[in-house]
Amino acid sequence: MTISILGCGWLGLPLARHLIARGHRVRGSTTTPARLDTLAEAGITPYLLTLDPSLTGSPVGDFFAADALVLNIPPGRRRPDVETYHARQIASVCDELRFSPIDFVVFVSSTSVYPDLNTTVVETDTTQPPESASGRALRAAEERLRADTHFDTTVLRFGGLYGYDRQPGRFLAGRTGLDNGGAPVNMLHRDDAVGIIDAVLTGNVRGEIFNAVADEHPSRADFYTRKALEAGLEPPTFADRAATAFKRVSNARLKQRLGYVFRHPDPLAPAPYRAGAAGAPAPAS
């Protein structure tokens, strides 16, 4: 296949390398001129494109001359207008897709589309609105893409991404008096994010929604303490070891439908960390 990846950054670049190793042709976009050579050196056909919020760059039409699109544009959490801005970004992409040969979109969403229901959640638990503006923006983007009849969309709701140079231990390192320490975390190693996208694309799994999180859900206190110690940082301290607001996201549907076996099923286990690493290709699952 020829696969276009809108957003060849921390996740998109190793995904592109993996897909190329699997024999696919990859077109990849960046917003940074200096990264065009990095993409080209990886065997990616590079494009300088910006969603601000309309899609601009040259040549946009060539980028969309593909069989499938991986849409990896998370909403900016700090934008006060994140919901309207992200909606305009998605609308701009949909406008381009209508005039392209692409008939399959894989949309990278997030488990933030679920509110804290203090229970295990599955893909259909979306009757209540998300609590964050970015979660609401993603939920609206999912609905917009899935409603478009010009292409099929599969949504992947990723948990918190970690691995290689993204070390979660630094997020809470040294902080004190934290609450909600007993809440389960929903994490996903980048190797598995790459492997799951590959499984959806190569399996031609269309029109689906999958939660993509690791099998195990250690407590917030255990996870961030362990990862801070692994990184040589001062661990956080939790005043409250209860689970007062949480969701435990189920990956059962993904495992059943795709037959996917996680490379990193337990977020507490040691995982590859390497500064600036792009990640090795994940094996087919």
WOJOWO-V769359 format. One record per residue. N is the residue number from 1. SS is DSSP state (alpha for helix, beta for strand, coil for the rest). OMEGA is omega in whole degrees, -180 to 180 (none if undefined). Layout:
BEGIN
N|SS|OMEGA / N|SS|OMEGA
END
This chain:
BEGIN
1|coil|165 / 2|beta|-175 / 3|beta|175 / 4|beta|179 / 5|beta|178 / 6|beta|-177 / 7|coil|-179 / 8|coil|179 / 9|coil|-174 / 10|coil|177 / 11|coil|-173 / 12|alpha|-178 / 13|alpha|176 / 14|alpha|174 / 15|alpha|180 / 16|alpha|179 / 17|alpha|178 / 18|alpha|-178 / 19|alpha|177 / 20|alpha|178 / 21|alpha|179 / 22|coil|174 / 23|coil|-180 / 24|coil|172 / 25|beta|-174 / 26|beta|169 / 27|beta|-177 / 28|beta|-179 / 29|beta|172 / 30|beta|175 / 31|coil|-173 / 32|coil|-179 / 33|alpha|-177 / 34|alpha|-179 / 35|alpha|-180 / 36|alpha|179 / 37|alpha|179 / 38|alpha|179 / 39|alpha|-178 / 40|alpha|180 / 41|alpha|178 / 42|coil|-179 / 43|coil|-180 / 44|coil|170 / 45|beta|-169 / 46|beta|177 / 47|beta|176 / 48|beta|-176 / 49|beta|-180 / 50|beta|173 / 51|beta|-171 / 52|coil|-12 / 53|coil|177 / 54|coil|-178 / 55|beta|180 / 56|beta|179 / 57|beta|-176 / 58|beta|-13 / 59|coil|-177 / 60|alpha|-177 / 61|alpha|180 / 62|alpha|180 / 63|alpha|-178 / 64|coil|176 / 65|coil|-173 / 66|coil|177 / 67|coil|-176 / 68|beta|179 / 69|beta|168 / 70|beta|-175 / 71|beta|-173 / 72|coil|-178 / 73|coil|-180 / 74|coil|178 / 75|coil|178 / 76|coil|-174 / 77|coil|-176 / 78|coil|-180 / 79|coil|177 / 80|coil|-180 / 81|coil|-171 / 82|alpha|-176 / 83|alpha|-180 / 84|alpha|-178 / 85|alpha|-179 / 86|alpha|178 / 87|alpha|179 / 88|alpha|176 / 89|alpha|-179 / 90|alpha|179 / 91|alpha|180 / 92|alpha|177 / 93|alpha|180 / 94|alpha|178 / 95|alpha|179 / 96|alpha|-178 / 97|alpha|-178 / 98|coil|-178 / 99|coil|-179 / 100|coil|176 / 101|coil|-178 / 102|coil|177 / 103|coil|-179 / 104|beta|179 / 105|beta|170 / 106|beta|-175 / 107|beta|179 / 108|beta|178 / 109|beta|-173 / 110|beta|175 / 111|alpha|175 / 112|alpha|176 / 113|alpha|177 / 114|coil|171 / 115|coil|175 / 116|coil|-177 / 117|coil|179 / 118|coil|179 / 119|coil|174 / 120|beta|-178 / 121|beta|176 / 122|coil|-171 / 123|coil|-178 / 124|coil|-178 / 125|coil|-177 / 126|coil|-180 / 127|coil|178 / 128|coil|-177 / 129|coil|174 / 130|coil|-178 / 131|coil|-177 / 132|coil|178 / 133|alpha|179 / 134|alpha|176 / 135|alpha|178 / 136|alpha|178 / 137|alpha|179 / 138|alpha|179 / 139|alpha|179 / 140|alpha|179 / 141|alpha|177 / 142|alpha|-177 / 143|alpha|-180 / 144|alpha|-178 / 145|alpha|-177 / 146|alpha|-180 / 147|alpha|-177 / 148|coil|-176 / 149|coil|-179 / 150|coil|-179 / 151|coil|175 / 152|beta|-180 / 153|beta|168 / 154|beta|-177 / 155|beta|175 / 156|beta|179 / 157|beta|-176 / 158|beta|169 / 159|coil|180 / 160|beta|-175 / 161|beta|178 / 162|beta|178 / 163|beta|-179 / 164|coil|-175 / 165|coil|176 / 166|beta|-175 / 167|coil|-177 / 168|alpha|-180 / 169|alpha|-177 / 170|alpha|-174 / 171|coil|-178 / 172|coil|-175 / 173|coil|175 / 174|coil|-179 / 175|coil|-176 / 176|coil|175 / 177|coil|-178 / 178|beta|180 / 179|coil|176 / 180|coil|-176 / 181|coil|-179 / 182|coil|-179 / 183|coil|178 / 184|beta|177 / 185|coil|180 / 186|coil|-172 / 187|beta|178 / 188|beta|177 / 189|beta|-177 / 190|alpha|177 / 191|alpha|-180 / 192|alpha|175 / 193|alpha|178 / 194|alpha|-178 / 195|alpha|-179 / 196|alpha|177 / 197|alpha|178 / 198|alpha|-179 / 199|alpha|179 / 200|alpha|-178 / 201|alpha|-175 / 202|alpha|175 / 203|coil|-180 / 204|coil|-176 / 205|coil|-171 / 206|coil|172 / 207|coil|-175 / 208|coil|170 / 209|beta|180 / 210|beta|165 / 211|beta|-179 / 212|beta|178 / 213|coil|179 / 214|coil|-179 / 215|coil|-174 / 216|coil|-177 / 217|coil|178 / 218|coil|180 / 219|beta|178 / 220|alpha|-180 / 221|alpha|-178 / 222|alpha|-176 / 223|alpha|-174 / 224|alpha|174 / 225|alpha|-179 / 226|alpha|-176 / 227|alpha|175 / 228|alpha|179 / 229|alpha|178 / 230|alpha|-178 / 231|coil|-179 / 232|coil|-178 / 233|coil|177 / 234|coil|-178 / 235|coil|175 / 236|coil|174 / 237|coil|-176 / 238|beta|177 / 239|coil|-175 / 240|coil|179 / 241|coil|178 / 242|coil|174 / 243|coil|-173 / 244|coil|179 / 245|coil|-174 / 246|coil|167 / 247|coil|174 / 248|beta|-172 / 249|beta|-179 / 250|coil|175 / 251|coil|-173 / 252|alpha|-176 / 253|alpha|179 / 254|alpha|-178 / 255|alpha|-179 / 256|alpha|-174 / 257|alpha|-176 / 258|alpha|-173 / 259|coil|-174 / 260|coil|176 / 261|coil|-174 / 262|coil|173 / 263|coil|-178 / 264|coil|-175 / 265|coil|-177 / 266|coil|-179 / 267|coil|178 / 268|coil|-178 / 269|coil|176 / 270|coil|-179 / 271|coil|-177 / 272|coil|172 / 273|coil|180 / 274|coil|-175 / 275|coil|176 / 276|coil|-176 / 277|coil|177 / 278|coil|177 / 279|coil|176 / 280|coil|178 / 281|coil|176 / 282|coil|-180 / 283|coil|177 / 284|coil|-178 / 285|coil|none
END
